[in-house]
Amino acid sequence: MQTAKQLSVSLVNKPGRLSAMLAALNKGKVNFRALVVMDSGDRGTVRFVPDEFAAATEVLDKINIRYDVADVLLVDIPKQSGAFRNLCERLAADHLNIDYAYMSFAGPKGAKGGSLAVIRVNDLSKAQRVLSENGSARRRKKPQPGRRPPTRVAL
């Protein structure tokens, strides 16, 4: 797990706006670790984590596109059923709110078939501590509804 700088760009929702921005970033040799595009009516939001933050901001400045910067977590998610859910539960157990999340299914170099989650949380340093701890030790067993806990008998 690591932190990274994410760029958020708001574009007019018209054909060619996204491709023009992506072409400029490509010309500037900017690659992406993860990218998501969301529609919000007459504007769209593009969030991405570039490989080279400085190169990406230089290109966006050059083509006069305003952007916001946010610190996000990049977390390797193993290729297992429920792996992302487990991560979300661990954050929730420590009262951490996920503002948003998206995935990159290519994963970082050297990943073994998993994916890379980009997560924006309300407390980045606390989330890093929580996710750095041993996952099995952090999981809390939830009581099952309608079942009594086992009775201990002293011998």
C-alpha positions in Angstrom: 0.0 0.0 0.0 1.1 3.5 -0.8 -0.2 7.0 -1.2 -0.3 8.9 -4.4 -1.4 12.2 -5.9 -4.7 12.0 -7.8 -5.8 14.7 -10.3 -9.5 15.5 -10.7 -10.6 17.4 -13.8 -14.1 18.7 -14.7 -14.8 18.7 -18.4 -17.8 19.9 -20.4 -19.7 16.8 -21.3 -19.4 17.1 -25.1 -17.9 14.7 -27.7 -14.1 15.0 -28.0 -13.3 16.8 -24.8 -12.1 13.7 -23.0 -10.2 12.4 -26.0 -8.5 15.8 -26.5 -7.3 15.8 -22.9 -6.1 12.2 -23.1 -4.3 12.9 -26.4 -2.4 15.8 -24.8 -1.4 13.7 -21.8 -0.3 10.9 -24.2 1.8 13.4 -26.2 3.4 14.5 -22.9 4.2 10.8 -22.2 1.9 10.6 -19.1 0.7 7.1 -18.2 -2.0 6.2 -15.8 -2.0 3.9 -12.8 -5.8 4.2 -12.6 -8.5 6.3 -14.2 -12.3 6.8 -13.8 -14.8 9.0 -15.7 -18.1 10.0 -14.2 -21.0 11.8 -15.8 -22.8 14.5 -13.8 -25.1 16.1 -16.3 -23.5 18.9 -18.4 -20.1 18.2 -17.0 -18.0 15.1 -16.5 -15.4 14.4 -13.8 -12.2 12.6 -14.7 -10.1 11.3 -11.8 -6.8 9.7 -12.4 -3.5 8.8 -10.8 -0.7 9.5 -13.2 2.7 7.7 -13.1 4.4 11.1 -13.3 2.5 13.7 -11.3 4.7 16.7 -12.4 4.5 15.7 -16.1 0.7 15.4 -15.8 0.2 18.8 -14.2 2.6 20.4 -16.7 0.4 19.1 -19.6 -2.8 20.2 -17.9 -1.4 23.7 -17.3 -0.2 23.9 -20.9 -3.7 23.1 -22.3 -5.4 25.4 -19.7 -7.3 22.7 -17.9 -7.9 23.3 -14.2 -7.5 20.4 -11.8 -7.8 19.5 -8.1 -5.2 17.4 -6.3 -6.0 14.9 -3.6 -3.9 12.4 -1.7 -5.3 8.9 -2.1 -4.4 5.4 -1.0 -3.3 2.8 -3.6 -4.0 -0.6 -2.2 -3.3 -4.0 -3.8 -6.4 -6.1 -3.8 -5.8 -9.8 -4.1 -7.9 -11.8 -6.6 -10.1 -13.3 -3.9 -13.8 -13.2 -3.4 -14.7 -10.5 -0.8 -11.2 -9.0 -0.7 -12.4 -5.4 -1.3 -15.3 -5.9 1.0 -12.9 -7.0 3.8 -10.8 -3.9 3.2 -14.0 -1.7 3.5 -15.0 -3.5 6.7 -11.6 -2.9 8.3 -11.8 0.8 7.5 -15.4 1.0 8.8 -14.5 -0.8 12.0 -12.1 2.1 12.8 -14.6 4.7 11.9 -12.9 5.7 8.6 -15.2 7.0 5.8 -14.5 6.1 2.2 -15.3 9.3 0.2 -14.9 7.3 -3.1 -13.0 4.4 -4.5 -12.3 3.0 -8.0 -10.2 0.2 -9.3 -7.5 -0.4 -11.8 -7.7 -4.0 -12.9 -4.2 -4.1 -14.5 -2.6 -3.7 -11.1 0.9 -2.5 -10.4 3.9 -4.1 -12.0 4.5 -7.4 -10.4 1.0 -7.9 -9.1 -0.3 -11.4 -9.3 -3.6 -11.1 -11.0 -5.2 -8.8 -8.5 -6.2 -5.2 -8.9 -5.3 -1.8 -7.5 -7.8 0.1 -5.5 -7.7 3.9 -5.4 -9.3 5.0 -2.2 -10.0 8.5 -0.9 -10.7 8.4 2.9 -11.4 11.1 5.5 -8.1 10.3 7.5 -5.3 9.1 5.2 -2.7 8.4 7.9 -5.1 6.5 10.1 -6.3 4.4 7.1 -2.6 3.6 6.4 -2.1 2.4 10.0 -5.3 0.3 9.9 -4.5 -1.3 6.6 -0.9 -1.9 7.5 -1.8 -4.0 10.5 -2.2 -7.8 10.2 -5.6 -8.3 8.6 -6.5 -11.5 10.5 -5.7 -9.9 13.9 -7.9 -6.9 13.1 -11.0 -8.8 12.0 -13.7 -8.7 14.6 -16.0 -11.7 14.9 -19.5 -10.5 14.5 -22.2 -12.2 16.6 -24.7 -14.2 14.4 -28.3 -13.1 14.9 -30.5 -15.6 16.9 -27.5 -17.5 18.3 -26.2 -17.5 21.8 -22.6 -17.4 22.5 -21.2 -20.7 23.7 -21.4 -21.3 27.5 -18.1 -21.9 29.2 -18.1 -24.5 31.8 -15.5 -24.6 34.5 -14.1 -28.0 35.2 
